[in-house]
Amino acid sequence: GAEVQTDYVPLLNSLAMYGWQLTCVLPTPIVKTNREGNLSTKQIVFLQRPSLPQKAKKKESKVNNL
């Protein structure tokens, strides 16, 4: 009969505009109880964003004079 409340939407919306995506959420063994008896846990959130394409750099060839 427990109700779980999580709200990642504000976090995800603020980071999505920069290309970040949620990949995984890991619960931790840290559990806290507040004055009303509600339990809270800490979670580790993993985010990633795709790599941006690199601009091709022109490499100048060096000629070694021997």
Protein Blocks (a to p, Z undefined) as FASTA:
>chain_A
ZZcdddfklmmmmmmmnopacfbdcddfbdcddfkopacddddddddddddddddddddd
ddddZZ
